[in-house]
């Protein structure tokens, strides 16, 4: 058996590093301040890559609206059969001006 120790300060350290982090629930994706500022968008396109189990959030002129750093995305999750809850680190891709959320890395 391999036990992993959780230290409460680990979660707080995530936010101090100013990493883009998203909180995913069954109905929405909530962006932290860093993720929201990196996207700098009013609406986004959502895409899912089954091979790597990742979501891409990319700036778009039309698509899902961001309201109060929240993207209501119930239809997206239902379409791809995703049932998620938790906080995930996101990686900002400069060339694409997008966030990639690897779903295997819940925090």
Secondary structure, DSSP 4 states (H G I P E B T S, - for coil): -------THHHHHHHHTT--EEEE-SSEEEE-HHHHHHH--SEEEEEEETTTTEEEEEE-SSSEEEETTEEE-HHHHHHHT----EEEEEEEETTTTEEEEEEEEE-
